[in-house]
């Protein structure tokens, strides 16, 4: 059970070979961070059985009240709640702040397993506040049942 950057050791058909008019950027972005490997830009979790789960873009950063926060970091915390099957975290435009606190989309396990509560958004905000920080708690939580 380990988490980290998803890197590929061998080329495959259709793999990117450059960035138009900026080959140096291509090399710096995809080949330099992990010499000998192609860095996909994604994070991954590998179980002890050898299964992989993509955890999100490592470079997907939201600026919340002056704090840089990775969406994958928040999604990882939210996904540990017993009622959450998976999540997606995004920011939204804010008139004063530029980027507002994130909006979290949550498909739930609760319908089949009985974990639904009306306090779920508050529970998730508290969980994020405890595991990351108060500023990371989303203003909006969109609960979906599918």
MIDOTI-446137 format. One line per 5 residues: number of its first residue (from 0); their letters; for each residue z, x, y negated of N, C-alpha, C. Coordinates in nm, 2 decimals. Each point is the difference from the previous one (the first is absolute). Layout:
REM residues N
NUM) A) Z:X:Y:Z:X:Y:Z:X:Y  ...
***
This chain:
REM residues 146
0) XXXXX) 0.00:0.09:0.12:0.00:-0.09:-0.12:0.00:0.09:-0.12  -0.11:0.00:-0.07:-0.02:0.09:-0.12:-0.09:-0.06:-0.10  0.02:0.03:-0.12:-0.09:-0.05:-0.11:-0.05:0.12:-0.07  -0.12:-0.02:-0.06:-0.06:0.11:-0.08:-0.14:-0.03:-0.05  -0.07:0.10:-0.04:-0.14:-0.02:-0.05:-0.09:-0.01:0.12
5) XXXXX) -0.10:-0.09:-0.01:-0.10:-0.01:0.11:-0.11:0.10:-0.03  -0.02:0.09:0.09:-0.11:0.10:-0.01:-0.08:0.00:0.13  -0.13:0.04:-0.02:-0.09:0.00:0.11:-0.04:0.14:0.03  0.00:0.04:0.13:-0.03:0.14:0.04:-0.14:0.03:0.02  -0.08:-0.10:0.03:-0.14:0.02:0.03:-0.09:-0.10:-0.08
10) XXXXX) -0.12:0.05:-0.04:-0.09:-0.08:-0.07:-0.06:-0.12:0.09  -0.04:-0.11:-0.07:-0.06:-0.11:0.07:-0.12:-0.04:-0.07  -0.09:-0.07:0.07:-0.13:-0.05:-0.07:0.04:-0.09:-0.12  -0.07:0.02:-0.11:0.02:-0.08:-0.12:0.11:0.05:-0.08  0.07:0.11:0.03:0.11:0.05:-0.08:-0.05:0.05:-0.13
15) XXXXX) 0.08:-0.02:-0.11:-0.04:0.05:-0.13:-0.01:0.15:0.00  -0.10:0.05:-0.07:-0.02:0.15:0.00:0.01:0.05:-0.14  0.01:-0.08:-0.10:0.01:0.04:-0.14:0.03:-0.12:-0.09  0.03:0.03:-0.12:0.01:-0.11:-0.11:-0.12:0.03:-0.09  -0.08:-0.10:-0.03:-0.12:0.02:-0.08:0.03:0.08:-0.13
20) XXXXX) -0.07:0.11:-0.02:0.01:0.09:-0.12:0.14:0.06:-0.02  0.09:0.00:0.11:0.13:0.06:-0.01:0.05:0.05:0.13  -0.08:0.10:0.06:0.04:0.04:0.14:0.14:0.07:-0.01  0.03:0.07:-0.11:0.13:0.07:-0.01:0.11:-0.10:0.02  -0.01:-0.12:-0.07:0.10:-0.11:0.01:0.01:-0.04:0.15
25) XXXXX) -0.11:-0.02:0.07:0.00:-0.04:0.14:0.08:0.10:0.08  -0.02:0.13:-0.02:0.07:0.10:0.08:0.15:0.00:-0.03  0.03:-0.02:-0.13:0.14:0.00:-0.04:0.08:-0.12:0.05  -0.07:-0.12:0.00:0.06:-0.12:0.04:0.02:-0.02:0.15  -0.11:0.04:0.07:0.00:-0.04:0.14:0.02:0.12:0.10
30) XXXXX) -0.03:0.12:-0.04:0.01:0.11:0.09:0.11:0.11:-0.03  0.04:0.01:-0.13:0.10:0.10:-0.04:0.14:-0.04:0.04  0.04:-0.13:-0.01:0.14:-0.03:0.02:0.05:0.04:0.14  -0.08:-0.01:0.10:0.04:0.03:0.14:-0.12:0.08:0.06  0.01:0.14:-0.02:-0.11:0.08:0.05:-0.03:-0.02:0.14
35) XXXXX) -0.13:-0.02:0.03:-0.05:-0.02:0.14:-0.01:-0.14:0.04  0.04:-0.09:-0.10:0.00:-0.15:0.03:-0.06:-0.07:-0.12  -0.05:-0.12:0.03:-0.05:-0.09:-0.10:0.11:-0.09:-0.04  0.05:0.00:-0.12:0.10:-0.09:-0.05:-0.05:-0.13:-0.04  0.04:-0.11:0.06:-0.06:-0.13:-0.02:0.06:-0.06:-0.13
40) XXXXX) 0.11:0.04:-0.04:0.07:-0.06:-0.12:0.10:-0.11:0.04  0.00:-0.03:0.13:0.09:-0.10:0.06:0.12:0.06:0.06  0.11:-0.08:0.00:0.12:0.03:0.08:-0.01:-0.07:0.13  0.07:0.06:0.10:0.00:-0.06:0.13:0.14:0.01:0.07  0.02:-0.08:0.09:0.12:0.00:0.08:-0.04:0.01:0.15
45) XXXXX) 0.05:0.09:0.07:-0.04:0.02:0.15:0.13:-0.03:0.08  -0.01:-0.09:0.09:0.11:-0.03:0.09:0.01:0.10:0.11  0.12:0.00:0.07:0.01:0.10:0.11:-0.09:-0.03:0.11  -0.06:-0.12:0.01:-0.10:-0.03:0.10:-0.14:0.04:-0.04  -0.02:0.05:-0.13:-0.13:0.05:-0.04:-0.08:-0.10:-0.08
50) XXXXX) 0.06:-0.12:-0.03:-0.07:-0.10:-0.08:0.01:0.04:-0.15  -0.11:-0.03:-0.08:0.00:0.03:-0.14:0.00:-0.13:-0.08  0.07:0.00:-0.11:0.00:-0.11:-0.10:-0.03:0.07:-0.13  -0.10:-0.05:-0.07:-0.03:0.05:-0.14:0.10:-0.06:-0.09  0.06:0.08:-0.08:0.11:-0.05:-0.09:-0.05:-0.02:-0.14
55) XXXXX) -0.12:0.04:-0.04:-0.05:-0.02:-0.13:-0.05:0.13:-0.07  -0.06:-0.02:-0.11:-0.05:0.12:-0.08:0.11:0.08:-0.05  0.00:0.13:0.02:0.10:0.08:-0.05:-0.01:0.02:-0.15  -0.12:-0.02:-0.06:-0.03:0.02:-0.14:0.01:-0.13:-0.08  0.04:-0.11:0.07:0.01:-0.13:-0.07:0.13:-0.01:-0.07
60) XXXXX) 0.00:0.03:-0.13:0.12:0.01:-0.08:0.00:-0.11:-0.10  0.12:-0.06:-0.02:0.02:-0.10:-0.11:0.10:0.06:-0.10  -0.03:-0.02:-0.13:0.09:0.05:-0.10:0.09:-0.12:-0.04  0.13:0.00:0.04:0.09:-0.11:-0.03:0.10:0.05:-0.09  0.00:-0.05:-0.13:0.10:0.04:-0.10:0.02:0.15:-0.01
65) XXXXX) -0.12:0.07:0.00:0.00:0.15:-0.01:0.03:0.07:0.13  0.02:-0.07:0.11:0.03:0.06:0.13:-0.13:-0.01:0.09  -0.04:0.11:0.05:-0.12:0.00:0.10:0.05:-0.03:0.13  -0.06:-0.11:0.06:0.05:-0.05:0.13:-0.12:-0.02:0.09  0.01:0.05:0.12:-0.10:-0.03:0.10:0.01:-0.13:0.06
70) XXXXX) -0.11:-0.07:0.01:0.00:-0.14:0.06:0.04:0.01:0.15  -0.04:0.10:0.07:0.04:0.02:0.14:0.15:0.01:0.02  0.06:0.06:-0.09:0.15:0.02:0.00:0.07:-0.14:0.00  -0.05:-0.08:-0.09:0.06:-0.14:-0.01:-0.03:-0.08:0.12  -0.13:0.01:0.04:-0.04:-0.08:0.12:0.08:0.04:0.12
75) XXXXX) 0.03:0.13:0.02:0.08:0.04:0.11:0.14:-0.06:0.00  0.06:-0.01:-0.11:0.13:-0.06:-0.01:-0.01:-0.15:0.03  -0.09:-0.07:-0.06:-0.02:-0.14:0.02:-0.03:-0.04:0.15  -0.08:0.09:0.06:-0.04:-0.03:0.14:0.12:0.02:0.10  0.11:0.05:-0.04:0.12:0.01:0.08:0.08:-0.13:0.01
80) XXXXX) -0.03:-0.09:-0.09:0.07:-0.13:0.00:-0.05:-0.08:0.13  0.10:-0.06:0.07:-0.03:-0.06:0.12:-0.11:-0.12:-0.01  -0.01:-0.06:-0.12:-0.09:-0.11:-0.01:-0.14:0.04:-0.04  -0.02:0.13:-0.04:-0.13:0.04:-0.05:-0.09:0.07:0.11  -0.12:-0.05:0.01:-0.09:0.06:0.10:-0.07:0.12:-0.06
85) XXXXX) -0.04:-0.02:-0.13:-0.07:0.11:-0.07:0.01:-0.04:-0.15  -0.04:0.10:-0.09:0.01:-0.03:-0.14:-0.11:0.08:-0.07  -0.03:-0.04:-0.12:-0.09:0.07:-0.09:0.06:-0.01:-0.14  0.01:0.12:-0.07:0.06:0.01:-0.13:-0.11:0.04:-0.10  0.00:-0.07:-0.11:-0.10:0.03:-0.11:0.07:-0.02:-0.13
90) XXXXX) -0.05:0.06:-0.10:0.05:-0.02:-0.14:-0.09:-0.10:-0.06  0.04:-0.05:-0.12:-0.09:-0.09:-0.07:0.01:0.04:-0.15  -0.10:-0.04:-0.08:0.00:0.04:-0.14:0.12:-0.07:-0.07  0.06:0.08:-0.09:0.11:-0.06:-0.08:-0.03:0.03:-0.14  0.02:-0.10:-0.09:-0.04:0.01:-0.14:0.08:0.11:-0.07
95) XXXXX) 0.12:0.02:0.03:0.08:0.10:-0.07:0.01:0.13:0.07  0.02:0.00:0.13:0.03:0.12:0.09:-0.13:0.07:0.05  -0.11:-0.07:-0.01:-0.12:0.05:0.06:-0.02:-0.04:0.14  0.10:0.04:0.09:0.00:-0.05:0.13:0.13:-0.07:0.02  0.00:-0.12:0.06:0.12:-0.07:0.03:0.06:0.04:0.13
100) XXXXX) 0.12:-0.04:0.02:0.06:0.02:0.13:-0.08:-0.06:0.11  0.00:0.05:0.11:-0.09:-0.04:0.11:0.01:-0.14:0.05  -0.11:-0.04:0.06:-0.01:-0.13:0.07:-0.01:0.03:0.15  0.08:-0.06:0.08:0.01:0.03:0.14:-0.05:-0.12:0.08  -0.10:0.02:0.09:-0.05:-0.10:0.08:0.06:0.02:0.14
105) XXXXX) 0.05:-0.11:0.06:0.07:0.02:0.13:-0.04:-0.11:0.10  -0.07:0.04:0.10:-0.02:-0.09:0.11:0.13:0.01:0.09  0.05:-0.12:0.03:0.13:-0.01:0.07:-0.01:-0.02:0.15  0.11:0.05:0.06:0.02:-0.03:0.14:0.08:-0.13:0.02  0.05:-0.04:-0.11:0.11:-0.11:0.00:-0.04:-0.13:0.07
110) XXXXX) -0.13:-0.04:-0.01:-0.04:-0.13:0.06:0.03:0.00:0.15  -0.03:0.10:0.07:0.02:0.00:0.14:0.13:0.05:0.04  0.07:0.08:-0.08:0.13:0.05:0.04:0.12:-0.05:-0.08  -0.03:-0.09:-0.09:0.11:-0.07:-0.07:0.08:0.08:-0.11  -0.07:0.10:-0.06:0.06:0.09:-0.10:-0.02:-0.05:-0.14
115) XXXXX) -0.07:-0.11:-0.02:-0.03:-0.05:-0.14:0.12:-0.04:-0.07  0.01:0.05:-0.12:0.11:-0.05:-0.09:-0.05:-0.01:-0.14  0.06:-0.09:-0.08:-0.04:-0.01:-0.14:0.04:0.12:-0.08  0.09:0.08:0.06:0.05:0.11:-0.08:-0.07:0.13:0.04  -0.11:-0.01:0.07:-0.07:0.12:0.05:-0.05:0.09:-0.12
120) XXXXX) -0.06:-0.05:-0.11:-0.04:0.08:-0.11:0.12:0.08:-0.06  0.11:-0.06:-0.01:0.12:0.06:-0.06:0.05:0.11:0.10  0.00:-0.03:0.13:0.04:0.10:0.10:-0.09:0.12:0.00  -0.13:-0.02:-0.02:-0.09:0.11:-0.01:0.02:0.09:-0.12  0.02:-0.07:-0.11:0.03:0.07:-0.13:0.13:0.09:0.02
125) XXXXX) 0.10:-0.06:0.06:0.12:0.07:0.02:-0.02:0.12:0.09  -0.07:-0.02:0.11:-0.03:0.11:0.09:-0.08:0.12:-0.06  -0.10:-0.04:-0.09:-0.07:0.11:-0.07:0.09:0.07:-0.10  0.09:-0.08:-0.07:0.09:0.06:-0.09:0.10:0.10:0.07  0.04:-0.04:0.12:0.09:0.09:0.07:-0.07:0.13:0.05
130) XXXXX) -0.12:-0.02:0.06:-0.06:0.11:0.07:-0.08:0.09:-0.10  -0.05:-0.06:-0.11:-0.08:0.09:-0.09:0.07:0.00:-0.13  0.00:-0.10:-0.08:0.07:-0.01:-0.13:-0.02:-0.14:-0.06  0.09:-0.03:-0.09:-0.01:-0.14:-0.07:-0.13:-0.02:-0.07  -0.06:0.11:-0.06:-0.12:-0.02:-0.07:-0.12:-0.03:0.09
135) XXXXX) 0.01:0.03:0.13:-0.10:-0.02:0.09:-0.01:-0.14:0.06  0.10:-0.08:-0.03:0.00:-0.14:0.05:-0.11:-0.08:-0.07  -0.08:-0.07:0.08:-0.11:-0.07:-0.06:0.04:-0.13:-0.08  -0.07:-0.03:-0.10:0.02:-0.12:-0.08:-0.04:-0.12:0.08  -0.11:0.02:0.07:-0.06:-0.12:0.08:-0.02:0.04:0.14
140) XXXXX) 0.04:-0.10:0.09:-0.02:0.02:0.14:-0.08:-0.13:0.05  -0.12:0.03:0.05:-0.08:-0.11:0.05:0.01:-0.01:0.15  0.06:-0.11:0.05:0.02:-0.01:0.15:-0.12:-0.08:0.05  -0.06:0.05:0.11:-0.11:-0.07:0.06:0.04:-0.02:0.15  -0.05:-0.11:0.06:0.04:-0.03:0.13:-0.11:0.03:0.10
145) X) -0.10:0.07:-0.04:-0.11:0.05:0.09:-0.06:0.13:-0.05
***
